Amino acid sequence: MIEPLSLFGIPVDFIMFALTLLGVALFHHHTLKVALAGLAAIVAYKLTFTGFKFGAGMTGLALHMQHEWVILANLFLLLMGFALLSRHFEKSRVPDAMPAYLPDDWKGSFVLLVLVFMLSAFLDNIAAALIGGTMARHVFRGKVHIGYLAAIVAASNAGGSGSVVGDTTTTMMWIDGISPLAVAEAYVAASIAVVIFGIPAALQQHRYSPIVKNAQRGLTVEWTRIAIVGAILVVAILANVIANLRFPELLDTLPVIGLAVWLVILVTALLRRPDWEVLPETFKGTIFLLSLVTSASLMPVEKLPLASWQTALGLGFVSAVFDNIPLTALALKQGGYDWGFLAYAVGFGGSMIWFGSSAGVALAGQYPEAKSVGLWLRHGWHVAVAYVIGFFIMLAVLGWHADTDHRKRAEAPSAPAVLNHKGES
């Protein structure tokens, strides 16, 4: 690949991607068109001037897409599948029953966020966010504050940041030879962050639309749909863990997790019909996310600075507008990070803007009013505050311990291959 052209010292690739993101922020009612136009412009630029990582022209583009297709296919299958999962959960009537178990006033709103945080520790953060959004729609009778939507996304991302099965970025670290205990240190910051953003968000929601204090009378929970939701999530987790531990080479050739989710959806359709009607609208949001992810994959991410706690802190802000998968992959290639800090930064940082994580994009599909960067930043200010405070408390409590030997372990013959797929944003 030819060295990228620069303007004022900034690669033109980054400038074009930044303009795409700016267009998404300004024209939030036309996000799909902006994302597709940005991707087309970036591809045309690289075809004409710089080529791609694997070569020039259409051949280089084809090789790049061959390298990325598993990531994109997994994202597509998971986003579409989890939309059906959330509808199964909603139709089970469990969300209608939630008010009977949540505390009254703002504390009930806060407990709901904690539940999303806990779910995301062992579920995909997309599923946790969608389940949280579904419950919120019911317990607040459809009136959910933008700040609270930002908090749901933040809770799902924070919950997955310390678990090697809760987020694709942490799974990548696990497969690259990093101990799950090292990743789990992210919970020091994440658990603090949940309190910092959760309480203001709960108060926002309580003022906007208080929690419904009583469940509907004569309510009958449809346990078959709950069993279907459980089966989808369990199979997704098992597919992820088994493939990572026993068949890591499959992760480079097949969208294992996405296929596993859809296998269960189709089999269980014999028991209860999925709500297929949600798929057309979900498809638009999914294509939007895939456009941004594809654009991000075309960026020269090797321009990142060397590992330090300052770099890790900055990566959290970068991940709010930039796909965290290539950021994590580059960090693993560089080595020298304290992996708990990196897991927290790239996992939680994307919550600061609605399209900064796949969980945010998925939830915005349920709540189109969330597709405004201005409103998200204005009312979800507590997420950015929580990110910074959590990071520095973790730094004060644990200190920065660079893993300088990681590259030697990762490059040893016995080390497993680096994961190259995506499941969350």
Sequence and secondary structure as in RCSB ss.txt:
>XXXX:A:sequence
MIEPLSLFGIPVDFIMFALTLLGVALFHHHTLKVALAGLAAIVAYKLTFTGFKFGAGMTGLALHMQHEWVILANL
FLLLMGFALLSRHFEKSRVPDAMPAYLPDDWKGSFVLLVLVFMLSAFLDNIAAALIGGTMARHVFRGKVHIGYLA
AIVAASNAGGSGSVVGDTTTTMMWIDGISPLAVAEAYVAASIAVVIFGIPAALQQHRYSPIVKNAQRGLTVEWTR
IAIVGAILVVAILANVIANLRFPELLDTLPVIGLAVWLVILVTALLRRPDWEVLPETFKGTIFLLSLVTSASLMP
VEKLPLASWQTALGLGFVSAVFDNIPLTALALKQGGYDWGFLAYAVGFGGSMIWFGSSAGVALAGQYPEAKSVGL
WLRHGWHVAVAYVIGFFIMLAVLGWHADTDHRKRAEAPSAPAVLNHKGES
>XXXX:A:secstr
     EETTEEHHHHHHHHHHHHHHH TTSHHHHHHHHHHHHHHHIIIII BTTBSHHHHHHHHHHHHHHHHHHH
HHHHHHHHHHHHHHHHTTHHHHGGGTS SHHHHHHHHHHHHHHHTTTS HHHHHHHHHHHHHHHTTT   HHHHH
HHHHHHHHHHTT TTT HHHHHHHHTT  HHHHHTHHHHHHHHHHHHHHHHHHHHHHHS    S  TT    HHH
HHHHHHHHHHHHHHHHHHHHH GGGGGTS HHHHHHHHHHHHHTTTS   GGGHHHHHHHHHHHHHHHHHHHTS 
GGG    SHHHHHHHHHHTTTS HHHHHHHHHHH    HHHHHHHHHHGGGGSGGGSHHHHHHHHH GGG  HHH
HHHH HHHHHHHHHHHHHHHHHH     TTHHHHHTSTTS          
